[in-house]
């Protein structure tokens, strides 16, 4: 009964958040990560020196806590563990239902075996449900205390732009044009700033007279978040001849696998950014280009709703997390915007309202700023 209640609660929370089912790629990723976690749980010893008021933790939770230094990795590992354990609970519930339906056997020996199997299933179900609760309750603060790890400051993709020298994207377009394999995808990535998954799914490009139409199929789409698709227009004269010749009259779909594109952009880093010793000062990625597009649009005076349209967001407030705002002495000349303003189309209208998460983040940031001000007098 407790396991069923837990599964109903999880389903209700997912429905309230309007979560979608994980993609096949995410499922495979969760399976691989869970396999690593389970192996670590088997190999490691659970610390005995736990606070007296704390119940003993399962080794899986201790294994998850080992990733607490990096918040992003920790939450990914916890999600993988929760997903796998949740599948186990669901399978055991199905098994229990089957055993209850076949429990009416006539022979005494058959009834005894069925009862023993049913009891084993119930015990396994109780253990799996408790493990799922423990995994869900393992928050980052508790994991940091358990692992005694020093949290690592995450590397922000947009903060890379603060260190980048002006004109780095001119060099990006120059060196990517030399690649026969990736230059089409790299050009579109640099002009439109789509997500890696969106580029992997395929970007549909067409010639529309003096304009080039680019349709992007969205990623991270839910009922209240993301855009199923968006379209932008860029003047054809802003494309190199080799791209227009390959495009022809169109339409044509351009794509690149996420892993291959990430590796390619990483190899470009020392060519685009200055070196420090034998390593590039900065690392190039699809999200660095995405933040660069947002920075350009801000610099050119585009409104938050317009940024959200270009980036494929449902809510205008979400765009505030993208790009930089150059002010005062840090003001930089914005490069020419490729996307034609006023031509962006989206599957759904962008809304101005902010989500509860964004509101809480904004409130927390304001509170921190107030706490830093010295008292009057």
C-alpha positions in Angstrom: 0.0 0.0 0.0 2.8 2.4 0.9 4.6 1.7 -2.4 1.4 2.4 -4.4 0.9 5.6 -2.5 4.4 6.7 -3.2 4.0 6.0 -6.9 0.8 8.0 -7.0 2.5 10.9 -5.3 5.3 10.8 -7.9 2.8 10.7 -10.7 0.9 13.6 -9.3 4.0 15.7 -8.9 5.0 14.9 -12.5 1.5 15.9 -13.7 1.6 19.1 -11.8 5.0 20.0 -13.3 3.8 18.7 -16.7 6.9 16.6 -17.0 7.3 14.6 -20.2 8.7 11.1 -20.4 12.5 10.9 -20.8 13.7 10.4 -24.3 15.3 7.1 -25.4 18.7 8.8 -25.2 18.0 9.9 -21.7 16.8 6.5 -20.7 20.0 4.9 -22.0 22.0 7.6 -20.1 20.2 6.9 -16.9 20.8 3.1 -17.2 24.5 3.7 -17.8 24.8 6.1 -14.8 22.8 3.8 -12.6 25.1 0.9 -13.4 28.1 3.0 -12.3 26.3 4.0 -9.1 25.3 0.4 -8.3 28.9 -0.8 -8.8 30.2 2.0 -6.6 27.6 1.1 -4.0 28.8 -2.5 -4.0 32.5 -1.6 -3.9 32.3 1.0 -1.2 31.8 0.7 2.5 29.0 2.7 4.2 30.5 5.1 6.7 29.8 4.0 10.3 30.4 7.4 11.9 26.9 8.8 11.2 25.0 11.2 13.5 23.1 9.3 16.2 19.8 10.8 15.1 20.3 9.8 11.5 19.0 6.4 10.3 21.6 4.3 8.4 21.8 5.2 4.7 21.7 2.6 2.0 25.0 2.3 0.1 23.3 3.7 -3.1 22.7 7.0 -1.4 26.2 7.1 -0.1 27.4 6.5 -3.7 25.3 9.4 -4.9 26.7 11.6 -2.2 30.1 11.0 -3.7 29.2 13.3 -6.5 28.2 16.2 -4.3 31.2 18.4 -5.2 29.6 19.2 -8.5 25.9 20.1 -8.1 25.0 19.4 -11.7 26.6 16.0 -11.7 25.0 15.2 -8.3 21.5 16.0 -9.5 22.0 14.0 -12.7 23.2 11.0 -10.7 20.3 11.3 -8.3 17.8 11.5 -11.2 19.3 8.4 -12.8 19.1 6.4 -9.5 15.6 7.5 -8.8 14.4 6.6 -12.3 15.9 3.1 -12.1 14.6 2.4 -8.6 11.2 3.7 -9.6 11.1 1.3 -12.6 12.0 -1.5 -10.1 9.1 -0.5 -7.8 6.7 -0.5 -10.8 7.8 -3.9 -11.9 7.4 -5.3 -8.3 3.9 -3.9 -8.1 3.0 -5.6 -11.4 4.4 -8.9 -10.0 2.4 -8.5 -6.8 -0.8 -8.0 -8.8 -0.1 -11.1 -10.8 0.6 -13.2 -7.7 -2.6 -12.0 -6.1 -4.6 -12.9 -9.2 -3.2 -16.4 -9.3 -3.4 -16.9 -5.5 -6.5 -19.1 -5.7 -4.8 -22.4 -6.4 -6.4 -25.5 -5.0 -3.5 -27.7 -4.0 -2.1 -27.1 -0.5 1.5 -27.2 -1.8 0.6 -24.8 -4.6 -0.9 -22.4 -2.1 2.1 -22.6 0.1 4.5 -21.8 -2.7 2.4 -19.0 -4.0 2.2 -17.5 -0.5 5.9 -17.7 -0.1 6.5 -16.0 -3.5 4.0 -13.3 -2.7 5.7 -12.6 0.7 9.1 -12.4 -1.0 7.6 -9.9 -3.5 6.1 -7.8 -0.7 9.4 -7.7 1.2 11.3 -6.7 -2.0 8.6 -4.1 -2.8 8.9 -2.5 0.7 12.7 -2.4 0.4 12.6 -0.8 -3.1 10.0 1.7 -2.0 12.1 2.7 1.0 15.2 3.0 -1.2 13.3 5.3 -3.6 12.3 7.5 -0.6 15.9 7.7 0.6 17.1 8.6 -2.9 14.5 11.3 -3.2 15.4 12.7 0.2 19.1 12.9 -0.5 19.5 16.7 -1.1 22.7 18.4 -2.0 23.4 19.8 1.5 23.1 16.4 3.1 25.3 14.9 0.4 28.0 17.5 1.0 27.9 16.8 4.7 28.1 13.1 4.2 30.9 13.2 1.6 32.8 16.1 3.2 33.4 17.4 -0.3 34.2 21.0 -1.1 31.6 22.3 -3.6 33.1 23.2 -7.0 31.9 26.5 -8.6 30.1 25.6 -11.8 31.6 27.0 -15.0 29.1 29.3 -16.6 28.9 29.2 -20.4 27.9 32.8 -20.5 30.7 34.0 -18.3 33.1 32.6 -20.9 32.1 35.6 -23.0 33.5 38.1 -20.4 37.0 36.7 -21.0 36.6 36.3 -24.7 38.3 39.0 -26.9 36.2 40.9 -29.3 36.1 39.5 -32.8 36.4 35.9 -31.6 33.3 34.9 -33.7 34.8 36.2 -36.9 37.6 33.7 -36.2 35.0 31.1 -35.5 33.3 31.5 -38.8 36.6 31.6 -40.6 38.0 28.4 -39.2 34.7 26.5 -39.4 34.4 27.3 -43.1 37.5 25.2 -43.7 35.7 22.0 -42.5 34.0 20.1 -45.2 32.2 17.9 -42.7 31.0 20.4 -40.1 30.9 23.8 -41.7 27.2 23.8 -42.6 26.1 22.9 -39.1 28.7 25.2 -37.5 27.5 28.1 -39.6 23.9 27.6 -38.5 24.9 27.1 -34.9 26.8 30.4 -34.9 24.0 32.3 -36.6 21.0 30.9 -34.7 22.4 29.5 -31.4 20.2 26.4 -31.3 20.6 23.7 -28.7 22.8 20.7 -29.5 19.7 18.4 -29.6 17.9 20.7 -32.0 20.8 20.7 -34.4 21.0 16.9 -34.1 17.3 16.5 -35.0 17.8 18.6 -38.1 17.4 22.2 -39.1 15.2 22.8 -42.2 16.6 25.6 -44.4 14.9 27.1 -47.4 15.5 29.9 -49.8 12.8 32.6 -49.8 13.9 35.2 -52.5 16.4 37.5 -50.8 15.9 35.7 -47.5 16.9 32.3 -46.1 14.3 30.7 -43.9 15.5 28.5 -41.0 13.1 26.2 -39.1 14.3 24.7 -35.8 12.5 21.8 -34.1 12.5 22.5 -30.4 14.0 20.6 -27.5 13.1 20.8 -23.8 9.4 21.2 -24.7 6.6 20.8 -22.2 3.0 22.2 -22.1 4.2 25.3 -20.3 7.8 25.5 -21.5 9.7 25.5 -24.8 8.6 25.9 -28.4 7.8 22.8 -30.5 9.3 24.8 -33.4 10.5 28.2 -34.3 11.5 29.9 -37.6 13.9 32.8 -38.3 14.8 34.7 -41.4 18.3 35.8 -42.4 19.2 37.8 -45.5 20.8 35.5 -48.1 23.7 38.0 -48.6 24.9 37.2 -45.1 25.6 33.6 -46.0 28.8 32.5 -47.8 28.6 31.4 -51.4 29.5 27.8 -50.5 26.5 27.5 -48.3 24.0 29.1 -50.8 25.4 26.8 -53.5 24.8 23.7 -51.4 21.3 24.9 -50.4 20.1 25.6 -53.9 16.4 26.3 -54.0 15.8 24.1 -50.9 14.4 23.0 -48.6 17.3 21.1 -47.2 17.9 19.7 -43.7 21.3 20.2 -42.0 22.2 18.3 -38.8 25.2 17.1 -36.7 25.3 14.5 -33.9 25.6 16.1 -30.5 28.7 14.3 -29.3 30.5 14.7 -32.6 29.7 18.5 -32.7 30.8 18.9 -29.1 34.1 17.2 -29.9 34.5 19.3 -33.0 33.9 22.6 -31.2 36.3 21.6 -28.4 39.0 21.0 -31.0 38.4 24.5 -32.4 38.9 26.2 -29.0 42.7 26.8 -29.4 42.1 28.2 -32.9 39.3 30.6 -31.7 40.6 31.6 -28.3 44.1 32.5 -27.2 46.2 29.8 -25.5 47.6 29.8 -22.0 50.5 27.5 -22.2 49.6 24.4 -24.1 45.8 24.8 -23.5 43.2 27.2 -24.8 42.2 30.0 -22.4 38.5 29.3 -23.1 36.5 26.3 -24.2 34.1 26.7 -27.2 30.7 25.0 -27.0 27.2 25.2 -28.5 25.9 26.9 -25.4 28.7 29.5 -25.5 27.4 30.4 -29.0 23.8 30.4 -27.7 24.7 32.9 -25.0 26.6 34.9 -27.5 23.5 35.3 -29.7 21.5 36.4 -26.7 24.2 38.9 -25.8 24.1 40.4 -29.3 20.3 40.7 -29.2 20.4 42.5 -25.8 23.1 44.8 -27.1 21.0 45.6 -30.1 18.0 46.5 -27.9 15.8 43.4 -28.5 13.0 42.9 -25.9 12.9 39.8 -23.7 9.9 38.4 -25.6 12.0 38.7 -28.9 14.9 36.9 -27.2 12.6 34.1 -26.0 11.3 33.6 -29.5 14.8 33.3 -31.0 16.0 31.0 -28.2 12.9 28.8 -28.4 11.5 29.6 -24.9 7.9 29.8 -23.9 8.2 32.4 -21.2 9.9 35.8 -21.7 11.4 35.7 -18.2 13.4 32.6 -19.1 15.5 34.7 -21.5 17.0 36.6 -18.5 19.3 33.7 -17.8 20.9 34.0 -21.3 23.7 36.2 -22.4 25.5 39.2 -20.8 24.6 42.8 -20.3 27.5 45.1 -21.2 27.2 48.4 -19.4 29.3 51.5 -18.9 33.0 51.0 -19.5 32.4 47.4 -20.4 30.2 48.3 -23.3 31.2 46.4 -26.4 30.3 47.0 -30.0 27.8 44.3 -31.0 28.5 42.5 -34.2 25.9 42.7 -37.0 22.8 40.7 -36.1 22.1 37.9 -38.6 18.5 37.3 -37.7 16.1 39.7 -39.2 14.1 41.5 -36.5 10.4 41.1 -36.6 10.5 37.9 -38.7 10.8 35.3 -36.0 7.9 32.8 -35.8 7.1 30.4 -33.0 4.6 27.5 -32.6 3.1 29.2 -29.5 3.0 32.8 -28.4 5.6 33.9 -25.8 4.1 34.8 -22.4 5.5 37.4 -20.0 4.6 35.6 -16.8 7.4 34.1 -14.8 7.3 30.6 -13.3 7.3 30.0 -9.6 10.9 28.9 -9.9 12.1 32.1 -11.6 10.1 34.2 -9.1 11.8 32.5 -6.1 15.2 32.8 -7.7 14.6 36.5 -8.4 13.4 37.1 -4.8 16.4 35.3 -3.4 18.7 37.4 -5.5 17.1 40.6 -4.3 17.3 39.4 -0.7 21.0 38.8 -1.0 21.6 42.2 -2.5 19.7 43.8 0.4 21.7 41.9 3.0 24.9 43.3 1.5 23.9 46.9 2.0 25.5 48.5 5.1 22.9 49.6 7.8 22.0 53.3 7.8 23.5 55.6 10.3 
